[in-house]
């Protein structure tokens, strides 16, 4: 369609020219008490329905062609009008085709539209038939659109305008993210995709505009983080939402990592102490006020606002650096990286928004490497934040073990030890599970967890009142004081510190993270043959399918046994550098199942390992669980032919499903 025609149709939107119906916006009954009034007046109909603003003149053909919702609404109106008029001839109801695509009726117009074989007419024929019936009597059609809040009407109008001209006149990130669920509910063809494309265009334009624009968009995304689509395991009827969420978080992680490196990287502390005003203080509303501005223009305006706040003397690469009285203010410290004099959120909360949870970091290699590259001060800010989610506090210890292991290869051991000890103060030990605290933590020297302190923390976690905890803390403090008064080398060696002054000691439990979901992995057939011909006990790790749970890394392995080759779930604890393999069993979750697939992709073997199975299928800490032995297709065959029933595209496919 030509641009002139689209412009002409857009000009008719809201004007009433050639309109043949009205769109009536109302609040859904469960949302009628919403406090978000917006610019539209609310009114009550006689039936108690709450209307939002005045009816909007529209055109049935455009609405019905652009959404399956409106043909159904047109049919509903026609039936209601016929019932009200008492007219039973020529306009009887078709019996209801459902909200996904109701027919325009079974009267004369619909009968003419149907062929001799009674096939359902095309949508345009149904729309024409319905429009003809509406024009023939019953008054002007009223098509009702339900809203969840009065403020959604502006977004719904923008989406209806999109149906007229094919251009989405929304530009700010909050508007685009709020419009997505409205487009889903209205079933507007191409509406969700238009929102997604505009969001991605804004991210791309920010990257092209420079660091100032990137940091401004990061703050904008943080401000509207609750509007992001749900992740894949909770997406429901939003098929494109998880992919958009991944793109937004990928952008946010890169932006916040750069922000941390500017603050704490080489020369970052000196720049922070140099008096540069924090560009991060640019308000989230720095995006353009004009609703018709394209996304790129919004990024440019946000960048201009950020640059204005930053001041003429601040370089673009220094965006987000807080002003500070001295170099000491550049450290994250116990304030979770809050930036003095800045209107932007604390750095730790930005990191928690971008990295989400411990499991999401440890399951994806690129995300894990981004986190490991953060300065120590930024890592401390993340651990001190209140938005960082985990399944169990023990998994935060696992994340710290990853950090320590990786940094030991690149930094002086003394420096790493000092930084690790500072990070350990932010571990919320009262919320660490007993399975990790009592069975394993005392075996890890660098954790500094004595058996006495582990037992005390376990009892402290069970205290039900603040008075009980206060009594235990006073007793622990007296115990420490007595040890210090005793003095001597032996007393110093046996001294137990309860670290009652650590920030993590009184911190609340972290937000609960979603289960890791399904982790799929595959082993090349050549690796199967190599394990098969190797010594008993040899194994081939599959870290691509690893998942963090309960403080350990869970991964399926292909292993050699006396009876052949099998697949087992391994409780990984090597990163802790423990004195020995600790006794005891660990469970990856309440209901976890390891599955081996066959040639057709169906379940060949499966084994539960979680607590939901009576506690009989745990895994020894640092060892392998009970294996799933693979059946031989042909025992006389050699090499890959022995595993023919399992191999698909030359690989053995497995998965670990966390159902809890």
C-alpha positions in Angstrom: 0.0 0.0 0.0 1.3 3.4 -0.9 2.5 5.9 1.7 -0.1 8.4 0.7 -2.9 5.9 1.3 -1.5 5.0 4.7 -1.2 8.6 5.7 -4.8 9.2 4.6 -6.1 6.3 6.7 -4.0 7.5 9.7 -5.6 10.9 9.2 -9.0 9.3 9.6 -8.1 7.7 12.9 -9.9 9.5 15.8 -11.5 11.9 13.3 -14.7 10.0 12.8 -14.5 10.4 9.0 -16.3 7.5 7.3 -16.4 5.7 10.6 -19.1 3.0 11.1 -18.5 1.8 14.7 -17.3 3.0 18.1 -14.6 1.3 20.3 -15.6 1.5 23.9 -12.9 1.0 26.5 -13.8 -0.4 29.9 -12.0 -1.8 32.9 -12.1 -5.5 33.4 -14.1 -6.3 36.6 -11.1 -7.5 38.6 -9.2 -4.3 37.7 -12.0 -1.8 38.3 -10.4 -0.5 41.5 -7.1 0.4 39.8 -5.7 3.7 41.1 -4.0 4.5 37.8 -6.6 7.0 36.4 -4.5 8.6 33.7 -5.9 11.5 31.6 -9.2 9.8 30.9 -12.4 10.3 32.8 -14.1 7.2 34.3 -17.8 6.7 34.2 -20.1 3.9 35.3 -22.7 2.3 33.1 -26.0 1.1 34.4 -24.8 -2.5 34.5 -21.8 -1.4 36.7 -19.2 -1.5 33.9 -16.5 1.2 34.4 -15.8 3.0 31.1 -12.5 4.7 30.4 -13.0 7.9 28.4 -15.3 8.6 25.6 -16.0 6.1 22.8 -13.5 6.2 19.9 -14.9 6.3 16.3 -13.4 3.6 14.1 -13.9 1.5 11.0 -15.0 -2.1 11.2 -13.2 -3.3 8.2 -9.8 -2.1 9.4 -10.4 -3.4 12.9 -11.6 -6.8 11.8 -8.8 -7.2 9.3 -6.2 -6.4 11.9 -7.4 -8.5 14.8 -9.4 -11.6 15.4 -10.9 -10.0 18.5 -13.0 -7.4 16.7 -15.0 -9.9 14.4 -16.0 -11.6 17.6 -16.9 -8.3 19.3 -18.9 -7.4 16.2 -20.8 -10.6 16.4 -21.5 -10.1 20.1 -22.8 -6.6 19.4 -25.0 -7.9 16.6 -26.6 -10.6 18.7 -27.1 -8.2 21.6 -28.7 -5.6 19.3 -31.0 -8.3 17.7 -32.1 -9.4 21.2 -32.8 -5.9 22.3 -34.9 -5.1 19.2 -36.8 -8.4 19.4 -35.9 -9.1 15.8 -35.8 -12.8 15.1 -35.8 -12.8 11.3 -32.8 -12.8 9.1 -30.3 -12.0 11.8 -30.2 -15.2 13.9 -27.0 -16.0 15.8 -24.7 -18.5 14.2 -24.2 -20.4 17.4 -20.8 -18.7 18.3 -17.6 -19.5 16.7 -15.6 -18.4 19.7 -13.4 -15.4 20.4 -10.7 -16.5 18.1 -12.8 -15.9 15.0 -16.6 -15.6 15.3 -18.6 -15.5 12.1 -20.6 -12.4 11.2 -23.9 -14.3 11.6 -26.0 -16.8 9.7 -28.4 -14.3 8.2 -28.8 -13.4 4.6 -25.5 -11.7 4.2 -23.6 -14.7 5.7 -25.6 -17.2 3.6 -24.6 -15.3 0.5 -21.0 -15.4 1.6 -20.9 -19.2 2.1 -20.4 -21.4 -0.8 -22.5 -24.3 -1.9 -20.4 -26.7 0.2 -21.1 -24.6 3.4 -17.4 -23.8 3.9 -16.5 -21.0 6.3 -16.1 -17.7 4.3 -12.8 -15.8 4.3 -12.3 -13.2 7.0 -12.9 -10.3 4.6 -16.2 -11.8 3.5 -17.2 -12.3 7.1 -16.3 -8.7 7.9 -18.3 -7.4 4.9 -21.3 -9.5 5.9 -21.1 -8.2 9.4 -20.8 -4.6 8.3 -23.7 -5.1 6.0 -25.9 -6.4 8.8 -24.7 -3.5 11.0 -25.7 -1.0 8.4 -29.1 -2.6 7.9 -30.3 -1.9 11.5 -29.6 -2.0 15.2 -27.8 1.3 15.4 -24.0 2.0 15.4 -21.9 -1.0 16.5 -20.1 -0.7 19.8 -17.0 -2.9 20.1 -15.8 -3.2 23.7 -12.1 -3.5 24.7 -11.2 -4.5 28.2 -8.3 -2.8 30.0 -6.4 -3.7 33.1 -5.8 -0.1 34.1 -7.1 3.3 32.8 -3.6 4.3 31.7 -3.6 1.4 29.1 -6.1 3.3 26.9 -3.3 5.5 25.5 -1.4 2.4 24.6 -4.4 0.7 23.1 -5.1 3.8 21.0 -1.5 3.6 19.7 -2.0 0.0 18.8 -5.2 0.7 17.0 -3.5 3.5 15.1 -0.8 0.9 14.1 -3.6 -1.1 12.5 -4.4 1.9 10.3 -0.9 3.0 9.2 1.5 0.2 10.1 3.6 2.5 12.3 3.7 2.2 16.1 3.7 5.7 17.5 5.4 4.8 20.8 9.0 5.6 21.6 9.8 5.3 25.3 11.0 2.0 26.7 8.2 1.8 29.4 5.5 2.4 26.8 6.9 -0.2 24.5 7.1 -2.8 27.2 3.6 -2.0 28.6 2.1 -2.1 25.1 3.3 -5.7 24.5 0.7 -7.4 26.8 -2.0 -5.1 25.5 -1.2 -6.1 21.9 -1.4 -9.8 23.0 -4.8 -9.3 24.6 -6.1 -7.4 21.6 -4.7 -10.1 19.2 -3.4 -7.3 16.9 -1.5 -8.8 14.0 2.0 -7.7 14.1 1.5 -5.6 17.2 3.8 -7.5 19.5 6.5 -7.8 16.8 6.3 -4.0 16.3 6.9 -3.5 20.0 9.8 -6.0 20.0 11.4 -4.4 16.9 11.1 -0.9 18.5 12.8 -2.1 21.7 15.6 -3.7 19.8 15.9 -0.6 17.6 16.3 1.5 20.7 19.0 -0.8 22.0 20.9 -0.7 18.7 20.6 3.1 18.4 22.0 3.5 21.9 25.0 1.4 21.0 25.6 3.5 17.9 25.2 6.7 19.9 27.9 6.0 22.4 28.5 5.1 26.0 26.4 8.0 27.3 23.3 6.7 25.5 24.0 3.1 26.6 24.1 4.1 30.2 20.9 6.2 29.9 19.0 3.3 28.4 20.4 1.0 31.1 18.9 3.2 33.8 15.6 3.3 31.8 15.5 -0.5 31.6 16.2 -0.8 35.3 13.4 1.6 36.1 10.9 -0.5 34.1 12.4 -3.9 34.9 9.1 -5.2 36.2 7.6 -4.8 32.7 10.0 -7.2 31.0 8.5 -10.4 29.5 8.7 -13.6 31.6 11.5 -16.1 31.0 11.0 -19.1 28.9 9.8 -21.4 31.6 7.0 -19.0 32.6 6.3 -17.3 29.3 2.8 -18.8 28.8 1.1 -17.4 25.7 3.9 -14.9 24.9 6.0 -16.8 22.3 8.4 -13.9 21.5 8.8 -12.6 25.1 11.7 -14.9 26.3 13.8 -13.9 23.3 13.2 -10.2 23.8 14.0 -10.7 27.5 17.3 -12.3 26.6 18.2 -9.5 24.2 17.4 -6.8 26.8 19.4 -8.6 29.6 22.3 -9.2 27.2 22.4 -5.4 26.5 22.1 -4.6 30.2 24.9 -6.9 31.2 27.3 -5.4 28.7 26.3 -1.9 29.8 26.7 -2.6 33.5 30.0 -4.4 33.1 31.3 -1.4 31.2 30.0 0.8 34.0 31.9 -1.2 36.6 35.1 -1.2 34.6 34.8 2.6 34.2 34.3 3.0 38.0 36.8 0.5 39.3 39.0 -0.4 36.4 42.5 0.9 35.6 42.4 4.5 36.8 38.7 4.3 37.5 39.0 5.2 41.2 41.1 8.3 40.3 38.5 9.4 37.8 35.7 8.8 40.4 37.6 11.0 42.8 38.2 13.7 40.3 34.8 15.4 40.8 33.0 14.4 37.7 29.2 14.6 38.2 27.5 11.2 37.8 25.9 10.9 34.4 24.0 8.0 35.8 21.9 10.6 37.6 20.1 11.3 34.3 16.4 10.6 35.0 14.7 7.6 33.4 12.4 10.1 31.7 15.2 11.5 29.6 13.7 9.8 26.6 11.8 12.1 24.2 8.5 13.5 25.3 7.0 13.4 21.8 5.0 10.3 21.4 5.6 10.2 17.6 9.4 10.3 17.8 11.1 7.2 16.5 13.1 5.0 18.9 16.4 6.3 17.6 15.4 9.8 18.4 14.5 8.7 21.9 18.0 7.4 22.4 19.5 10.5 21.0 17.5 12.6 23.5 18.4 10.3 26.4 22.1 10.6 25.4 21.8 14.4 25.3 20.2 14.5 28.7 22.9 12.2 30.1 25.6 14.3 28.6 24.1 17.5 30.1 24.1 16.0 33.5 27.6 14.6 33.1 29.0 18.1 32.4 31.2 19.4 29.7 34.3 18.0 31.4 33.2 14.4 31.7 34.3 12.0 29.0 31.7 9.7 27.4 33.5 6.6 28.7 33.1 7.9 32.3 29.4 7.9 32.3 28.0 6.5 35.6 31.1 7.4 37.6 30.0 8.8 41.0 31.4 11.9 42.5 33.4 11.2 45.6 35.4 13.0 48.2 38.3 10.6 47.9 39.4 7.3 46.5 37.9 5.4 49.5 34.4 6.4 48.3 35.0 4.5 45.1 34.8 1.1 46.9 31.5 -0.6 47.0 31.7 -1.3 50.7 28.7 -2.2 52.8 26.4 0.2 50.9 26.0 -2.2 47.9 27.8 0.2 45.6 25.5 3.2 46.2 26.8 6.2 44.3 27.1 9.3 46.5 25.3 12.3 45.2 23.7 10.3 42.4 20.1 9.8 41.5 20.8 6.5 39.9 20.2 3.2 41.7 23.0 1.5 43.7 25.4 -0.3 41.5 24.7 -3.6 43.2 21.0 -3.4 42.2 21.9 -2.7 38.6 24.2 -5.8 38.7 21.4 -7.9 40.2 19.0 -6.7 37.5 21.4 -7.6 34.7 22.7 -10.9 36.1 19.4 -12.0 37.7 20.4 -15.1 39.6 23.3 -17.4 40.5 21.9 -20.3 38.4 21.6 -18.1 35.3 25.3 -17.1 35.7 26.7 -20.5 36.2 24.7 -22.2 33.5 25.8 -19.9 30.6 29.5 -19.7 29.9 29.3 -16.1 28.3 27.4 -14.8 31.3 29.8 -16.4 33.7 32.8 -15.0 32.0 31.2 -11.5 32.1 30.7 -11.8 35.8 34.2 -13.2 36.4 35.7 -10.1 34.6 34.1 -7.7 37.0 36.3 -5.8 39.5 36.3 -7.0 43.0 34.4 -3.9 44.2 31.6 -4.6 41.8 31.4 -8.2 42.9 31.1 -7.1 46.5 28.3 -4.7 45.5 26.5 -7.6 43.8 26.7 -9.9 46.8 25.5 -7.0 49.1 22.5 -6.3 46.9 18.9 -7.3 47.8 17.8 -8.2 44.3 20.3 -11.0 43.5 18.3 -14.3 43.4 19.4 -17.8 44.3 17.9 -21.2 45.0 20.0 -21.4 48.2 22.6 -19.2 49.8 25.1 -22.1 49.3 24.9 -21.5 45.6 26.3 -18.0 46.2 29.2 -19.7 47.9 29.6 -21.8 44.7 29.7 -18.6 42.7 32.4 -17.2 44.9 34.4 -20.4 44.5 34.2 -19.9 40.7 35.5 -16.4 41.2 38.4 -17.5 43.5 39.4 -20.3 41.2 39.5 -18.1 38.1 41.3 -15.2 39.8 43.9 -17.4 41.3 45.2 -18.0 37.8 45.5 -14.3 37.0 46.4 -12.5 40.2 48.7 -12.9 43.2 47.3 -15.4 45.7 47.7 -13.0 48.6 45.6 -10.4 46.8 42.9 -12.9 45.9 42.8 -14.2 49.5 42.3 -10.7 50.8 39.5 -10.0 48.4 37.8 -13.3 49.0 37.8 -12.8 52.7 36.0 -9.4 52.2 33.4 -11.1 49.9 32.8 -13.8 52.4 31.5 -11.2 54.8 28.5 -10.8 52.5 27.6 -14.5 52.5 24.3 -14.8 54.4 25.4 -17.8 56.4 22.2 -18.1 58.5 20.4 -18.9 55.2 22.8 -21.6 54.0 21.2 -25.0 54.0 22.3 -27.5 56.7 23.2 -30.0 54.0 26.0 -27.7 52.8 26.8 -25.9 56.1 27.3 -29.0 58.3 28.4 -31.5 55.7 30.8 -29.6 53.5 31.7 -26.0 54.5 34.1 -27.0 57.3 36.1 -29.1 54.9 36.9 -26.0 52.8 39.8 -24.1 54.4 39.4 -20.8 52.6 35.8 -20.5 53.8 37.0 -20.2 57.4 34.0 -22.2 58.7 34.8 -24.1 61.9 32.6 -27.0 63.0 31.7 -25.0 66.1 30.5 -22.0 64.0 28.7 -24.2 61.6 26.7 -25.9 64.4 26.0 -22.4 66.0 24.7 -21.0 62.6 22.5 -24.0 62.2 20.9 -23.4 65.6 20.8 -19.7 65.0 18.8 -20.2 61.8 16.2 -22.2 63.7 15.7 -19.4 66.3 12.1 -18.3 65.9 12.2 -14.9 67.7 14.5 -11.9 67.7 15.0 -12.4 71.4 16.4 -15.9 71.0 18.8 -14.7 68.3 19.9 -11.8 70.5 20.6 -14.2 73.4 22.7 -16.5 71.1 24.7 -13.5 69.8 25.5 -12.3 73.3 26.7 -15.7 74.2 28.8 -16.0 71.1 30.3 -12.5 71.7 31.2 -13.5 75.3 32.8 -16.7 74.0 35.0 -14.7 71.6 36.0 -12.3 74.3 37.0 -15.1 76.6 39.1 -16.6 73.9 40.9 -13.3 73.3 41.6 -12.9 77.0 43.1 -16.3 77.3 45.8 -15.4 74.7 48.6 -17.7 73.7 49.4 -19.5 70.5 47.2 -22.4 71.3 44.2 -20.2 72.0 44.8 -18.2 68.9 44.9 -21.4 66.9 41.6 -22.6 68.4 39.9 -19.2 68.2 36.4 -19.3 66.7 35.1 -16.1 65.2 31.3 -15.9 64.6 31.6 -12.7 62.5 28.6 -11.1 64.1 29.6 -7.8 62.6 29.5 -9.1 59.0 27.0 -7.4 56.7 25.6 -10.8 55.6 24.9 -12.0 59.2 21.7 -10.0 59.6 20.8 -9.7 55.9 17.4 -11.3 54.9 17.1 -14.3 52.7 17.8 -13.5 49.0 14.9 -13.6 46.5 14.1 -17.2 45.3 15.3 -18.0 41.8 13.4 -20.2 39.4 14.6 -23.8 39.0 17.2 -24.3 36.3 14.5 -26.0 34.1 15.7 -28.5 31.5 19.4 -28.8 30.8 20.1 -30.7 27.6 23.5 -31.9 26.4 24.9 -34.4 23.9 28.0 -36.6 23.7 29.7 -37.3 20.4 29.7 -41.1 19.5 33.5 -41.0 19.4 33.6 -40.0 23.1 31.3 -42.9 23.9 33.7 -45.3 22.2 36.7 -43.7 24.0 35.0 -44.1 27.4 34.0 -47.7 26.5 37.5 -48.7 25.7 39.1 -46.9 28.6 39.6 -48.2 32.2 36.8 -48.8 34.6 35.9 -45.5 36.3 36.9 -43.3 33.4 34.3 -40.7 32.5 33.6 -37.9 30.1 32.1 -34.7 31.6 29.3 -32.8 30.0 29.6 -29.3 31.5 27.3 -27.8 28.8 24.4 -29.4 30.7 25.6 -28.3 34.1 23.2 -26.6 36.6 23.8 -25.0 40.0 21.7 -26.1 42.9 22.2 -26.3 46.6 25.8 -25.1 46.4 27.0 -27.7 43.9 27.3 -28.0 40.2 25.2 -30.9 38.8 26.2 -32.4 35.5 25.6 -35.7 33.6 28.6 -37.8 32.8 29.2 -40.7 30.5 31.0 -43.3 32.6 32.6 -46.8 32.3 31.4 -49.5 34.7 32.1 -53.2 35.0 28.7 -53.8 33.3 29.4 -51.4 30.4 28.8 -47.7 29.8 26.2 -45.6 31.6 25.1 -42.0 32.3 25.2 -40.7 35.8 24.5 -37.4 37.6 27.6 -36.0 39.3 27.7 -33.7 42.2 30.6 -31.4 41.3 32.6 -29.9 44.2 36.1 -29.6 42.7 36.1 -25.8 42.7 36.0 -25.6 46.5 39.5 -27.1 46.8 38.4 -29.0 49.9 40.8 -31.0 52.1 38.9 -34.2 51.2 35.7 -35.5 49.8 33.2 -34.9 52.5 30.9 -37.7 53.6 27.2 -37.4 53.1 24.6 -37.1 50.3 23.4 -34.1 48.4 20.2 -33.6 46.5 19.9 -31.3 43.5 16.3 -30.4 44.3 12.9 -31.8 45.2 12.2 -33.5 41.9 15.1 -33.9 39.5 15.2 -36.5 36.7 18.1 -37.6 34.4 16.9 -38.9 31.0 18.6 -40.6 28.1 16.9 -40.3 24.8 16.8 -42.9 22.0 17.2 -42.6 18.2 13.7 -41.1 17.8 14.2 -38.5 20.6 12.0 -40.5 23.0 12.8 -41.4 26.6 14.9 -44.5 26.7 16.0 -44.5 30.3 15.3 -42.1 33.2 16.2 -41.9 36.9 15.0 -39.5 39.6 17.6 -38.0 42.0 15.6 -35.6 44.1 14.1 -35.5 47.5 10.6 -36.0 46.2 11.5 -39.7 45.6 11.7 -40.7 49.2 15.3 -39.5 49.7 16.8 -42.6 48.2 18.3 -41.2 45.1 20.8 -38.6 46.3 24.4 -38.3 45.2 27.5 -38.5 47.3 29.2 -35.1 47.5 31.8 -34.9 44.9 30.9 -38.3 43.4 28.6 -39.9 40.9 25.1 -41.1 41.6 23.6 -44.4 40.5 24.1 -44.8 36.8 21.7 -45.4 33.9 23.4 -48.3 32.1 23.0 -48.2 28.3 21.9 -51.3 26.5 24.0 -52.6 23.6 22.3 -52.8 20.2 24.8 -55.4 19.0 27.3 -56.7 21.5 29.4 -58.2 18.7 29.6 -54.9 16.9 32.5 -52.6 17.2 32.7 -48.8 17.8 29.7 -46.6 17.3 27.5 -49.5 16.0 27.2 -50.8 19.6 25.1 -47.7 20.5 22.9 -47.5 17.4 19.6 -47.3 19.3 20.7 -44.1 21.1 22.6 -42.2 18.5 20.9 -39.3 16.7 22.9 -37.3 14.3 26.0 -39.1 15.6 25.4 -38.1 19.2 24.0 -39.5 22.5 21.4 -37.0 23.8 20.7 -36.5 27.5 18.9 -34.0 29.7 18.5 -33.1 33.3 15.1 -31.8 34.2 14.7 -29.8 37.4 10.9 -30.1 38.0 10.8 -28.5 41.5 
